[in-house]
Amino acid sequence: MPRHGKKFREASGRVPEGAIHQPDEAVGLVKDLSFAKFDETVDVAVRLGVDPRHADQIVRGTVVLPHGTGRTARVLVIAQGDKAREAEEAGADFVGVEYVQKIKDGWLDFDVAVATPDLMGQVGQLGRVLGPRGLMPTPKAGTVTFDVGRAVREIKAGKIEYRVDKTGNVHAPIGKVSFSQGQLSENLNAFMDSVMRAKPAAAKGRYVRSVTVSSTMGPGVPVDANTYTRS
């Protein structure tokens, strides 16, 4: 296994062993422990009490973070006519049906794809390319819609999509180390509220098992999961 560097070990040593923290305290500690020379991303990892092997226990959703993620997503909109113009006016970075062929040819310089329902017959051909990368437009994520203007504006404002992985964990960025403690705390709470609302009816027992926040290079800081317990 690779050894952690001196700075990481020093930061880890400042995380109280066995302690759990309230959300605001946890993000404050993550900020204090950051040591990289770049503006690190702050991430949250949530271990859920679900079995993703069962379709009725899949957890997925979207949330617009109050303070965004700290980076502006590059948005591709596959639309034509008036809807293409609407997407351009809303600030989409790439617009047009011709991008279907560009993606087939290997172009993937975007972060989120939006498509109108009438073009999903063509977009569906990209499933093998976009699906494994989490880039395939879907109705559940709000990225298959005729309201392309609203979709683009929400994504640019900090809308993120999340989905439980095969080990029962959900990961998401909630901002940058340069954000204030209050901004990170509000983003974290908004994300967790969304995860709680996405709880499957088939999930039994404790839903949120653990919550950990960390920066790109820093150690994980445990958050009190009881904060997010609901009946």
C-alpha positions as CSV (number, residue, x, y, z in Angstrom):
1,M,0.0,0.0,0.0
2,P,1.3,3.5,-0.7
3,R,2.5,5.5,2.3
4,H,0.9,8.8,3.1
5,G,3.1,11.9,3.1
6,K,4.3,13.8,6.1
7,K,1.7,16.6,5.8
8,F,-1.1,14.1,5.5
9,R,0.1,12.2,8.6
10,E,0.4,15.5,10.5
11,A,-3.1,16.4,9.5
12,S,-4.5,13.0,10.5
13,G,-2.9,13.3,13.9
14,R,-5.0,16.4,14.5
15,V,-8.3,14.5,14.0
16,P,-9.3,13.4,17.5
17,E,-9.3,9.7,17.6
18,G,-12.8,8.2,18.1
19,A,-14.5,11.6,18.1
20,I,-17.5,12.5,16.0
21,H,-18.4,16.1,15.1
22,Q,-21.4,18.2,14.4
23,P,-21.6,19.2,10.7
24,D,-20.4,22.8,11.2
25,E,-17.5,21.6,13.4
26,A,-16.5,18.9,10.9
27,V,-16.3,21.3,7.9
28,G,-14.4,23.8,10.0
29,L,-11.9,21.1,10.9
30,V,-11.5,20.1,7.3
31,K,-10.7,23.7,6.4
32,D,-8.1,23.9,9.2
33,L,-6.5,20.6,8.1
34,S,-6.1,21.5,4.4
35,F,-2.5,21.9,3.4
36,A,-2.4,21.7,-0.4
37,K,-1.2,24.7,-2.4
38,F,-4.4,24.6,-4.6
39,D,-8.0,25.2,-3.6
40,E,-9.0,21.7,-2.6
41,T,-12.5,20.3,-3.2
42,V,-14.4,19.4,-0.1
43,D,-16.2,16.0,-0.4
44,V,-18.8,14.1,1.6
45,A,-19.0,10.3,1.7
46,V,-22.1,8.7,3.2
47,R,-22.4,5.0,4.0
48,L,-26.0,4.0,3.7
49,G,-27.9,1.0,5.0
50,V,-29.2,-0.2,1.6
51,D,-28.4,-3.1,-0.7
52,P,-27.8,-1.6,-4.1
53,R,-28.1,-5.1,-5.7
54,H,-31.9,-4.6,-5.3
55,A,-33.5,-2.1,-7.7
56,D,-35.9,-1.0,-5.0
57,Q,-33.0,0.1,-2.7
58,I,-31.2,2.3,-5.3
59,V,-30.6,5.8,-3.9
60,R,-30.2,8.5,-6.4
61,G,-31.2,12.2,-6.8
62,T,-30.2,15.7,-7.5
63,V,-29.7,18.8,-5.4
64,V,-28.9,22.4,-6.1
65,L,-26.2,23.4,-3.5
66,P,-27.0,26.8,-2.0
67,H,-23.4,28.0,-2.7
68,G,-22.5,25.9,-5.7
69,T,-19.6,23.5,-5.9
70,G,-16.9,26.1,-6.6
71,R,-16.5,25.2,-10.2
72,T,-18.6,25.9,-13.2
73,A,-19.8,22.8,-15.1
74,R,-19.4,22.6,-18.8
75,V,-22.9,21.8,-20.1
76,L,-23.7,20.1,-23.4
77,V,-27.3,20.4,-24.6
78,I,-28.5,18.1,-27.4
79,A,-31.4,20.0,-28.8
80,Q,-32.5,21.7,-32.0
81,G,-34.6,24.7,-33.2
82,D,-36.1,26.9,-30.5
83,K,-34.8,24.6,-27.7
84,A,-31.3,25.0,-29.0
85,R,-31.6,28.8,-28.9
86,E,-33.1,28.6,-25.4
87,A,-30.1,26.5,-24.2
88,E,-27.6,29.0,-25.7
89,E,-29.4,31.9,-24.0
90,A,-29.3,30.1,-20.7
91,G,-25.5,29.7,-20.9
92,A,-25.0,26.2,-22.3
93,D,-21.4,25.7,-23.4
94,F,-22.1,23.3,-26.3
95,V,-25.4,23.0,-28.2
96,G,-26.5,21.0,-31.1
97,V,-27.5,17.6,-32.5
98,E,-24.1,17.3,-34.2
99,Y,-22.5,16.5,-30.8
100,V,-24.0,13.0,-31.0
101,Q,-21.6,12.2,-33.8
102,K,-18.7,14.0,-32.0
103,I,-19.2,11.9,-28.9
104,K,-19.2,8.8,-31.1
105,D,-15.9,10.0,-32.5
106,G,-14.4,10.3,-29.0
107,W,-15.2,13.9,-27.9
108,L,-16.1,14.1,-24.1
109,D,-15.1,17.6,-23.1
110,F,-18.2,18.3,-21.0
111,D,-19.3,17.7,-17.4
112,V,-23.1,17.4,-17.8
113,A,-25.3,16.5,-20.8
114,V,-28.9,17.6,-21.3
115,A,-31.2,16.4,-24.1
116,T,-34.7,17.0,-25.2
117,P,-37.0,13.9,-25.2
118,D,-37.6,14.0,-28.9
119,L,-33.8,13.4,-29.5
120,M,-33.3,10.6,-27.0
121,G,-33.6,8.1,-29.9
122,Q,-30.3,9.4,-31.1
123,V,-28.8,10.1,-27.7
124,G,-29.6,6.5,-26.6
125,Q,-27.0,5.3,-29.0
126,L,-24.4,6.9,-26.7
127,G,-25.3,4.8,-23.7
128,R,-22.2,2.6,-23.8
129,V,-20.0,5.6,-23.9
130,L,-21.8,8.0,-21.5
131,G,-23.4,5.5,-19.1
132,P,-20.2,4.2,-17.4
133,R,-19.0,7.8,-17.1
134,G,-22.2,9.0,-15.4
135,L,-22.9,11.4,-18.3
136,M,-26.0,9.9,-19.8
137,P,-29.0,12.2,-19.7
138,T,-31.9,10.8,-17.6
139,P,-35.4,12.0,-16.7
140,K,-34.8,11.2,-13.0
141,A,-31.8,13.6,-13.0
142,G,-33.8,16.3,-14.8
143,T,-31.4,16.1,-17.8
144,V,-34.0,14.8,-20.2
145,T,-36.4,17.7,-20.5
146,F,-37.9,20.2,-22.9
147,D,-37.3,22.9,-20.2
148,V,-33.6,23.1,-21.2
149,G,-33.2,26.7,-20.1
150,R,-34.1,25.9,-16.5
151,A,-31.9,22.7,-16.6
152,V,-28.9,24.7,-17.8
153,R,-29.4,27.4,-15.2
154,E,-29.7,25.0,-12.3
155,I,-26.6,23.1,-13.4
156,K,-24.6,26.3,-13.7
157,A,-25.9,27.3,-10.2
158,G,-24.4,24.2,-8.6
159,K,-26.9,21.4,-9.2
160,I,-25.2,18.0,-8.7
161,E,-26.4,14.4,-9.3
162,Y,-25.6,11.5,-6.9
163,R,-26.1,7.8,-7.0
164,V,-25.3,5.1,-4.5
165,D,-22.4,2.9,-5.6
166,K,-22.3,-0.9,-5.5
167,T,-20.8,-0.8,-1.9
168,G,-23.7,1.3,-0.5
169,N,-21.9,4.6,-0.5
170,V,-22.8,8.0,-1.9
171,H,-20.1,10.6,-2.7
172,A,-20.4,14.2,-3.7
173,P,-18.5,17.5,-3.8
174,I,-19.9,20.2,-1.5
175,G,-17.6,23.1,-2.3
176,K,-14.1,24.3,-2.0
177,V,-11.7,24.8,1.0
178,S,-11.9,28.5,0.2
179,F,-15.6,28.5,1.0
180,S,-16.6,29.9,4.4
181,Q,-17.4,27.4,7.2
182,G,-21.0,28.5,7.0
183,Q,-21.2,28.0,3.2
184,L,-19.8,24.5,3.5
185,S,-22.1,23.6,6.3
186,E,-25.2,24.8,4.4
187,N,-24.1,22.9,1.3
188,L,-23.6,19.7,3.4
189,N,-27.0,20.1,5.1
190,A,-28.7,20.6,1.7
191,F,-27.0,17.5,0.3
192,M,-27.9,15.4,3.3
193,D,-31.5,16.6,3.3
194,S,-31.8,15.4,-0.3
195,V,-30.2,12.0,0.6
196,M,-32.7,11.7,3.4
197,R,-35.7,12.4,1.1
198,A,-34.3,9.8,-1.4
199,K,-34.6,7.0,1.2
200,P,-36.1,4.0,-0.4
201,A,-39.3,2.6,1.1
202,A,-37.6,-0.9,1.0
203,A,-34.6,0.3,3.2
204,K,-34.8,-1.4,6.6
205,G,-32.9,-0.6,9.8
206,R,-30.5,2.4,10.1
207,Y,-30.4,4.3,6.9
208,V,-27.4,6.7,7.4
209,R,-24.6,4.5,8.8
210,S,-21.8,7.1,8.7
211,V,-20.9,10.5,7.2
212,T,-17.4,11.7,6.6
213,V,-16.1,14.9,5.1
214,S,-12.7,15.5,3.7
215,S,-10.7,17.7,1.4
216,T,-8.9,16.4,-1.7
217,M,-5.6,15.8,0.0
218,G,-6.7,15.7,3.6
219,P,-7.9,13.1,6.1
220,G,-11.6,12.2,6.7
221,V,-13.4,13.9,9.5
222,P,-16.4,11.9,11.0
223,V,-19.7,13.6,11.2
224,D,-22.4,12.6,13.8
225,A,-24.7,10.5,11.7
226,N,-27.5,10.9,14.3
227,T,-27.9,14.5,13.0
228,Y,-29.6,13.0,10.0
229,T,-31.7,10.4,11.6
230,R,-35.4,10.6,10.9
231,S,-38.3,8.3,11.6
